[in-house]
């Protein structure tokens, strides 16, 4: 069901194409077995994405309530590189931002500085640079620059605390980008939003503490990945009880952050409401990023995984250092969203033209 494979724009065949056939056949049988509900999930994107996002919230809440240290340790190792690839694909390539030279200079330079210094202040300057060359009205540009200027002043005043706040806030930025990715025709998207808020409240207020105590989820055998280390990295010198709440909420929000770029945004970005087959998804990914980027991402993912077998804590920190600028990229994307409009609204025609269905 859904779309057949798209035709690649590059010459030559797409490698590893036939390997997806068993998964497509399995999914087709599953949908047929579900009957009318399965068919509705295929044709109704609002329902499919709303229920899928709500399921992701439930799974993330259960994980943060029982095995938060496992989520914090293994999440970046298993899902980090793929979700950064999603960032690059949907925030840059699909919008054509890599072809806008002025934007690359004024926003790309500060983003490189943010990556080198691991601080949010240069990324805010990158937001200002993006707003200067944004395709928008003078009023929106002025308002956006005023907001960014206030954030720059606050970041300078806050110092190290600004980076700590952004470490938590960037998970919410991804959710905001997903919510505004395309016009909404129904109300199903509010279901995961409400569930997200309730889950954060449950973790922050200690409603899930009995599950955490019963599971022993704060214990870990990995050196350098104990709860005290996580509290310091995610809460600094704050009260230990508050620090633990921030650790739990971060484990939950990070999981949803991954779900946004690996599942929710890919569903929202297509012009057609029906889901792609796995084969068509691979075609589209290959078409958007090409063999070089995909090859480098595969090498990076494999390298992080092998590194984790030797030292999990070191591998996790190594990945975070390499990928830190992806959160800054999302901040610039949010600035462009405010001034230029929804990212998914710009290439629907090219997406539809590339498909065969």
N, C-alpha and C positions, 0 to 999 in steps of 0.2 A: 504493500500500500504506500501511497505518497508518491514522491517524485522519483523518476528514473534517473540514471546517472547523467550529470551534466557533461557537455563536451569540453574537454580541456582546450584552453586557448593556446597553449604551447604545443609545438610540434612533437610528434612521437607519442608512444603509449605511456600510460601512467603505471609505474611499478606497483607491485603488490595489490593489483586490482581484484583479482579473482579470489583472494583470500577472504574477502568480506562476504562472499556468497552464503556460507553456512549461517552467519549471524543474521543476514537478511531473511533467510528462509525460516529461521527460528522465530524471529520477531513476527513474520507474517502469520505463522501458525498460532502464535500466542494471541494476536489480534483477532484472528478468526474464532479462536476458542472463546474469547470474551463476548462475541456476538455484537449486539447493538451498542453496549457501552464502549466496546473497543473501537467500533466504527466512529462513534462520536468523538472519542479522544483523537482519532486521526484527523477529522475535519475541523474540529473546534480548537484552535490554538489557545484561545483565552482559557478554556477549561483545562487543557492539557498542561500548559505552563503554570497555571495557578495551582493545580493539584500537585504537580511535580515540585514546585518551589515549596509548597507547604510540607510535602514529604521530606524534602531536604532539611527544612527547619526542624522537623521532628527528630530526624536521625542525628543532626548536629547537637540538638539539645540533649538527647540520650547519651551521646558520646562525651559531651562536656560535663555531664552529671555523673559519669561512671569512669571514663578513661581519659581525662583531660591531658595527662602527660603524654600518653600515646599519641593523641591527636596533634599536640604541639611538636612532638619529636618526628613522627612519620609523615605528617601532612606535607611539609615542605619537601621532603625527600621524594615522595611518590607523585605529588600533584603540582609541585612548585614550577618546574620547567614547562609542563603543558599549559598551566594557567598564564604564565608570562607570554607564551606563544599566542594565547588567546587575546591578551592585552594588545600585543603588536598587531595581530591580524585585524581586530575589530576597531581599535582606536586609531590606528595609523594607516594600514594598507587599504582597508575597505573604504575609508574616507578620503584616500588619496593625499593625506597630509605629507607623505614623503616626497611628493612632487611640488610642494609649495616652498620655494627656496627661502623666501623671507621668513617664513614660519620656522624653518629648520635653523636658521641663523639666530633668530631672536629668542626662540624657546629651546632649541636643541643645545645651545651653548650652556645656558644655566642648568639644564637637566644633567649635562655631563659634570658640571661642578657639583651638583647635588649628589651624584653618584660617587664622586671622588671624596667628598667631605662627609657623606652619610647624614646630611642635615636637610631640613625642609626649606630653609630660607632661600637658597638659590632656586629651588623649584617654584617658590612664590614669585620670584623675579621672572622666571620663565613664563608664568601665567600672565604677568604684566606684558612681557614681550609678545605673547600670543594674542593678547587683547589689542595690542597696537596695530597688528596686521589682520585682525579678524574681519571677515566679510559680514559686517553688521551695520547697524545704524549708529550715528554719533551718540545718541542717548544711551543705548545699551553699552557702548564702549566706555562712556564716561562713568556710568554706574559700576560696571565691572572693574574699572581701574580704581575707583574709590574703595570698593570692597577689598581688593587685593592690597591696596596701600594700607588699609587698616590692619589687615592680617600681617603684612610685613612689619609694621610697627609693633604689633603684639608679639610676633616671633622674636624680634630683637630684644624686647623687654623680658620675654620669658626665658630666652636662652635655651638650655638643655631641655626644659620642660616642653617647649614647643615640639621638639622631635618625639617626645614621649606621647604627647597628645595626638600627634599625627599618626603614630604607629597604630593607635586604636581607631582614629577617625577614618583612615584610608579604607578600612573594611566597610564602613558605612558609605563612603564615596561610591564604591562599586555597586551597592544596592540602589543608590540614587540614580546612577547611570542606567541601570537596568530598568527602573521604573519609568524613566523618561525616554527610553530608546525608540518607541514608536507610539502613535496615538492609540488610546485604549477605547475599545468599543463595548466593553462589559465591566463587570465588577469582580471577576474572579481574582484579579491581581491583589485585591485588598485582603484576601484570605491569608496569603503568606506574610503580608505586611503586618497584620494584626498578630499573627503567630510569632513573627520575629520580635515584635515588641514585648509580647508576653514571655517569650523565652528569655530575653535579656533581663526582664524584671525578676523572673524566677531564679536565675543565677545570681543576680546582684543582691537580692533580698534573702538568699539562703533557703529558698523553698525546696531546693533539690539536695540539700546537705545530707539527708538520710541515705539517698542513693550513693552519694560520694563516700560516705563512711562505710556503707555495706560493701562497696566494691573495692575499697582500698585504692582508688584511682590516683591518689597523690603519690603513691610509692613508685619508684622506678629504680631499676638496676643499672641505668646508664650513667656513667660518670660525666658530670658536667650538665646533666639534664634533670637535676633535682628541683623540687618545688621552690626552694630558697633562691636558686639561680634564676628561675623563671620570674619569681616575684620581683627580684631586683631589676631584671631587664624590662619588665612590663609595668612596674609600679614605682621603681626607684625607692626613695627613702620613706615612702608613705607607710601608714600603719599596716602591720602584717595582715590584719583581718581584711582591710580594704584592698591590700595587695592581692590576697587570694581571690577576692571577687573579680578583680581586674584580670587575673590569670584565666579564670573560668570563662568570663565573658569574651575574652580574646580568643580562646580556643573555639568557642562557638562561632563567633563572628568571622574568624579566619576560614572556618569550614564553609560557611555561606559564601564568603568571598570567592573561594574556589568554585563553588557551584555556579555562581553568576557567570564566570568566564568560560567554564567548561560545558555548561548545559543551558542556562537560561538565555544569555545573550545570543548564542548560536540559534536558538529557537526563534528569538524575536527579530533577528536581523534579516531573515529571508523574506522576499516579497510574497511568496506563496505561503498560505497557512498550514499546509500539510507537511508532515515531517519528511526529511530525506531518508533514503535508504543509507545503510552504512557505506555502500559502494559510492553512492553519489556524494556523501559527506567527504570521503577521501578524495574524490575528484576535485571538489570545490576547494578543499584545503590545499591540494597540490597546485591548483590553478592560482590561488591567491598568493601563496608564499614561495612556491618553487622548490626545486630539489636542494638548492644550497642551504637555504634557511632551515628547511625541514631536516636536512642532514646534520647541520650544526646543532639543532635542538635535540636530535636523537643522541648525538655524541655527548652533549651536556647532561641529558637525563641519565644516560648510562654511566657517565662519570660520577655524578652525584650518588647514584645507587651503589656503585662499587666503593666509593669513598666511605659511604655509610657502613659498609661491612667491616671496614677497618676501624673507623671511629665515628660513631653516629653524631655525637655532639659537634665535632669538628666539621663534619660534612654539612650539618644543618646550618652552622654559622657561615661556612663558606658559601653555601647557596644564598643565604640572606644577604651577604655582602655583594654577591654578583647581581642579585635581583632587586636590590633596594630601590633602584630608580623606577621600577614599574609602578610603584605607588605614586611617585612624583608625576609620572606620565598621566596617571588617572586624574591627578589634580589639574593638570593643564587641559585635559579633555573635558573636565567639568566646567572650566572657564570658557572653553569654546562652545560647550553645550548651552551655557547661559546666553552667549552672544550670537551664535550662528544657528542654533536650533538643534533638533534631534539628529544624531549621527546616522540612524538607520533610514532617514527620509531622503538621503542624497543619492543612493545608488540602486534603488529598487528597479529601475528600468534595465540597468546593465545586468542585474542578477536575473531578472526574468528572461532577458534575451539569451543568457548563457545556459539556460536550463532546457531540457527536453522532457516533456511530461504529457 
